[in-house]
Structures are given as structure tokens and as C-alpha cells.
């Protein structure tokens, strides 16, 4: 199974570069420029890995970034728990 990777970064060139790199290594990649679209894709795409922008531009972006990070952590933990539960049964 190919890894599923979501990239959320407002730097378009970096976003494209990361997409090309991961896709060339057989990953299934989705990307978003805005945190709001990143949140939507996070829920719909169910990635194995999320690459986030660590330097938000403004306080508004910082708050959105924290929301994305919180949701990413929660969804990845839920995914891990589901895998662990399946593996033990």
C-alpha cells in the first residue's frame, strides 16, 4: 500500500516540489495552500503523514495552523488506534 501524504503550505513552489518528490517515490499526495482547505482535505483524504508549514505568516494563520496541527494529531492518533485494534484481534 502506498503512503498517503498531505502537504499544507502557502509556499506554492515548495508545495509543488514536495508533491513531485513524494509522488516520484510512489506516494499518493494531496496538497493545500490554505489551512482551511488543508483541514477539509485532512478529513477527506485520511493521510498517513502530514507536512505542515511551520512559519505561518500572521497571527490569523497561526491560529489556523494550531487548529490544523491539533486536528492532524487527533486524526493520526485515531488511525493508529484503529490499526492497533485491528492487529490485536
VOMARDREN-734559 format. One line per 10 residues: number of its first residue (from 0); for each residue x, y, z of N, C-alpha, C. Coordinates in steps of 0.2 Angstrom, whole numbers, plus 2048, in hexadecimal, padded with zeros to 3 digits. Atoms other than C-alpha are relative to their C-alpha. Example, Ala and Ser with C-alpha at 12.3 -4.5 7.8 and 13.67 -1.06 7.14 Angstrom:
REM residues 2
0) 804 7FA 800 83E 7EA 827 804 806 800; 7FC 7FA 7FF 844 7FB 824 7FC 805 803
REM end
This chain:
REM residues 89
0) 804 7FA 800 800 800 800 804 806 800; 7FC 7FA 801 807 811 7FB 7FE 805 806; 801 7FB 7FA 809 81E 809 7FB 806 7FD; 804 7FA 801 7FC 82C 809 803 806 803; 7FC 7FA 7FD 804 83D 80B 7FC 807 7FF; 804 7FA 801 7FB 84E 80E 805 806 801; 7FC 7FA 7FF 805 85E 80C 7FC 806 800; 803 7FA 7FF 7FF 86E 813 805 806 801; 7FB 7FB 800 80A 87D 80F 7FE 806 7FB; 801 7FA 805 807 88F 807 805 801 7FB
10) 7FB 7FF 805 817 88E 7FE 7FF 7FC 7FA; 802 804 806 811 888 7ED 806 7FC 7FD; 7FA 803 803 822 884 7E6 802 7FA 804; 7FE 805 7FB 827 87A 7F6 7FA 7FA 7FF; 805 804 800 816 872 7F5 800 7FB 7FA; 800 804 806 818 86C 7E3 806 7FC 800; 7FA 804 800 82A 866 7E6 7FF 7FA 805; 801 806 7FB 825 85B 7F5 7FB 7FB 7FD; 805 805 803 816 854 7EB 804 7FC 7FB; 7FC 803 805 822 850 7DD 805 7FA 803
20) 7FB 804 7FC 82F 848 7E9 7FC 7FA 802; 803 806 7FD 822 83D 7F2 7FD 7FC 7FB; 803 804 806 819 838 7E2 805 7FC 7FC; 7FB 803 804 829 833 7DA 802 7FA 804; 7FF 806 7FC 82B 827 7E9 7FA 7FC 802; 806 804 800 81A 81F 7E6 7FB 802 806; 805 7FE 7FC 810 829 7F3 7FA 803 7FD; 806 7FD 802 7FE 82E 7F1 800 807 804; 7FF 7FA 7FD 7FF 841 7F4 7FA 805 7FE; 805 7FA 801 7F2 84F 7F7 804 806 803
30) 7FD 7FA 7FE 7F7 861 7FA 7FB 805 801; 804 7FA 7FF 7EF 871 800 804 806 802; 7FC 7FA 7FE 7F5 883 801 7FD 803 806; 804 7FD 7FA 7E8 889 80E 7FF 7FB 805; 802 804 7FB 7E6 882 81F 7F9 7FD 800; 807 802 801 7D3 881 81C 7FF 7FB 7FC; 800 806 805 7D5 876 80D 804 7FA 802; 7FC 806 7FD 7E2 86C 816 7FC 7FC 805; 804 804 7FB 7D6 868 824 7FB 7FC 7FC; 805 804 804 7C9 863 817 803 7F9 7FD
40) 7FD 805 803 7D5 858 80E 803 7FB 805; 7FD 804 7FB 7DC 851 81E 7FA 7FB 802; 806 805 7FE 7CA 84A 823 7FE 7FB 7FA; 802 804 806 7C7 844 811 805 7FB 7FE; 7FA 803 803 7D8 83D 80C 803 7FA 805; 7FD 805 7FB 7DD 834 81D 807 7FE 7FE; 7F9 801 802 7F0 836 81A 803 7FC 806; 7FC 804 7FC 7FD 82B 822 805 805 803; 7FB 7FB 7FE 809 83B 823 7FD 806 7FE; 802 7FA 802 805 84D 823 806 805 801
50) 7FB 7FB 800 812 85A 81F 7FD 807 800; 803 7FA 7FF 80E 86B 826 805 806 800; 7FC 7FA 800 815 87D 824 801 801 807; 7FE 7FE 7F9 81E 881 834 801 807 801; 7FF 7F9 7FF 81F 894 831 7FA 803 7FD; 805 7FC 803 80E 89B 82F 801 807 800; 7FF 7F9 802 80D 8AC 828 7FD 805 805; 804 7FB 7FB 801 8B5 835 7FD 7FC 806; 803 803 7FA 7F9 8B2 845 7F9 7FC 7FE; 806 804 802 7E9 8AD 83C 802 7F9 7FD
60) 7FE 806 802 7F3 8A0 833 803 7FB 805; 7FE 803 7FA 7FB 89B 843 7FA 7FC 803; 806 803 7FC 7EA 897 84B 7FD 7FA 7FB; 802 806 805 7E5 88D 83B 805 7FB 800; 7FB 805 7FF 7F5 884 83C 800 7FC 806; 801 804 7FA 7F2 87F 84E 7FA 7FB 7FF; 806 804 801 7E1 879 849 802 7FA 7FB; 7FE 805 805 7E8 86F 83A 805 7FB 804; 7FC 804 7FC 7F6 868 846 7FC 7FB 805; 804 803 7FB 7EA 863 853 7FC 7FA 7FD
70) 804 805 803 7DF 85A 847 804 7FB 7FD; 7FC 805 803 7ED 851 83E 802 7FB 806; 7FE 805 7FA 7F3 84A 84F 7FB 7FC 802; 806 804 7FE 7E2 845 854 7FE 7FA 7FB; 802 805 805 7DE 83C 843 805 7FB 7FF; 7FB 805 801 7EF 834 842 800 7FB 806; 801 804 7FA 7ED 82D 854 7FA 7FB 7FF; 806 805 801 7DC 826 850 801 7FB 7FB; 7FE 805 805 7E3 81E 840 805 7FB 803; 7FB 805 7FC 7F1 816 84B 7FC 7FB 804
80) 804 804 7FC 7E4 810 857 7FC 7FB 7FC; 804 805 804 7DA 808 84A 804 7FB 7FD; 7FB 805 803 7E9 7FF 842 802 7FB 806; 7FE 804 7FA 7EE 7F9 854 7FB 7FB 802; 806 804 7FF 7DD 7F3 857 7FF 7FA 7FB; 801 805 805 7DC 7EA 847 805 7FA 800; 7FA 804 800 7ED 7E2 849 7FF 7FB 806; 800 804 7FA 7E9 7DB 85B 7FA 7FB 7FF; 806 804 800 7D8 7D3 855 801 7FB 7FB
REM end
